[in-house]
Amino acid sequence: MPKVDKNILILISGILWSFVGILLIKIATKWFVLLNNNELFFAIIGGIILGIAISYFGFTNIAKKNIKRINQYSNKVCIWAFQKWQSYLLIIFMISLGLFMRKTSFIPRILLTPMYIGIGFALFTASFKYYIFLYDKNK
C-alpha cells in the first residue's frame, strides 16, 4: 500500500468530505423540478437548517476526532488510513441506503430533498475543519 504524510491524509479527508457534500447537494437539485414553489422553498431552507444542525452537533466533532487520530500517526502512513476501518463499513451502508432511497419510491422526493441538502451541506461545511487545521499548522 502506498504511504503518505499524515498531512496528506488530512487533506484527502477534507477533499472527500467537500466532494461528497457537493455531490449530495447536486443530486438534491435534480429533484427541484418535482417540487412546487412552496415545497422547494421549504426543502431548501429545511435542508440548510438541518445541515447546520448536523454539522454543528455531529460532523464537526467527527472531523475533529479524525484530525486528532490522524495527527497521532507517525509521519508516513497507508493512504487508506484517513478513516478507521470500521468507518468504511458505515460508508458502504450509507451509500447503499442512499441508493435504495433514490431508486425506489419508498421515501418521497419532498422528504429526500432536504435530507440530501442537509447532509451535503453538513459534510461540506465540516470539511473546512480539515483545511483550517492544515492552514493553522503551516502558518
C-alpha positions in Angstrom: 0.0 0.0 0.0 1.3 3.5 -0.8 2.3 5.6 2.2 1.8 9.3 2.5 2.5 12.1 5.0 -0.2 12.4 7.7 -1.0 16.0 6.4 -1.9 14.5 3.1 -4.4 12.2 4.9 -6.0 15.2 6.5 -6.2 16.9 3.1 -7.7 13.8 1.5 -10.3 13.7 4.2 -11.2 17.4 3.7 -11.4 17.0 -0.1 -13.6 13.9 0.1 -15.9 15.4 2.6 -16.2 18.5 0.4 -16.7 16.4 -2.8 -19.4 14.2 -1.2 -21.2 17.2 0.2 -21.3 18.9 -3.1 -22.4 15.6 -4.8 -25.3 15.2 -2.4 -26.5 18.8 -2.9 -26.2 18.3 -6.7 -28.4 15.2 -6.5 -30.9 17.1 -4.5 -31.1 19.9 -7.1 -32.2 17.4 -9.7 -35.4 16.9 -7.7 -36.2 20.7 -7.6 -38.3 20.3 -10.8 -40.5 17.9 -9.0 -41.5 20.4 -6.3 -43.8 23.3 -6.4 -42.5 26.7 -5.3 -43.6 26.4 -1.6 -42.2 22.8 -1.4 -38.9 24.0 -3.0 -38.6 26.9 -0.5 -39.2 24.7 2.5 -36.9 21.9 1.1 -34.0 24.4 0.7 -34.5 26.2 4.0 -35.2 23.0 5.8 -32.1 21.4 4.3 -29.9 24.3 5.3 -31.2 24.3 8.8 -30.8 20.5 9.0 -27.3 20.8 7.6 -26.3 23.4 10.2 -27.5 21.2 13.0 -25.9 18.1 11.6 -22.6 19.9 11.1 -22.6 21.5 14.5 -23.7 18.6 16.6 -22.2 15.7 14.5 -19.9 16.1 11.6 -17.7 18.8 13.1 -17.0 16.6 16.1 -16.2 13.6 13.8 -13.8 15.8 11.8 -12.0 16.9 15.0 -11.7 13.3 16.1 -10.4 12.2 12.7 -7.8 15.0 12.7 -6.7 14.1 16.2 -6.4 10.4 15.3 -4.5 11.1 12.1 -2.2 13.6 13.8 -1.1 10.8 16.2 0.2 8.7 13.3 3.9 8.5 12.5 4.8 10.7 9.6 4.2 8.2 6.8 1.1 6.0 6.8 -1.1 4.0 4.5 -3.2 6.2 2.2 -6.4 4.5 3.3 -5.8 5.4 7.0 -7.7 8.6 6.7 -10.7 6.7 8.0 -10.9 4.0 10.7 -11.6 0.6 9.1 -15.0 0.5 10.9 -15.9 3.7 9.2 -15.6 2.0 5.8 -18.4 -0.4 6.8 -20.6 2.6 7.8 -19.8 4.4 4.5 -20.8 1.3 2.5 -24.1 1.0 4.4 -24.9 4.7 3.9 -24.2 4.6 0.2 -26.4 1.5 -0.1 -29.2 3.1 1.9 -28.9 6.3 -0.2 -29.1 4.3 -3.5 -32.1 2.3 -2.2 -33.9 5.5 -1.2 -33.2 7.2 -4.5 -34.0 4.2 -6.7 -37.3 3.3 -5.0 -40.3 5.5 -4.2 -40.0 4.4 -0.6 -39.4 8.0 0.5 -40.9 10.8 -1.4 -38.6 13.4 -3.0 -40.2 16.2 -0.9 -38.5 14.5 2.1 -35.3 13.3 0.4 -34.5 16.7 -1.0 -34.0 18.5 2.4 -32.2 15.3 3.7 -29.7 15.3 0.9 -29.2 19.1 1.1 -28.8 18.9 4.9 -26.3 16.0 4.8 -24.4 17.5 1.9 -24.3 21.0 3.5 -23.1 19.5 6.8 -20.3 17.5 5.1 -19.2 20.5 3.1 -19.1 22.9 6.0 -17.5 20.4 8.3 -14.8 19.7 5.7 -13.4 23.1 6.5 -12.2 21.8 9.9 -9.6 19.8 7.9 -8.5 22.8 5.8 -8.3 25.1 8.8 -6.2 22.6 10.8 -3.7 22.4 7.9 -3.7 26.2 7.5 -3.1 26.8 11.2 -0.4 24.1 11.3 1.5 25.5 8.4 1.5 29.2 9.5 
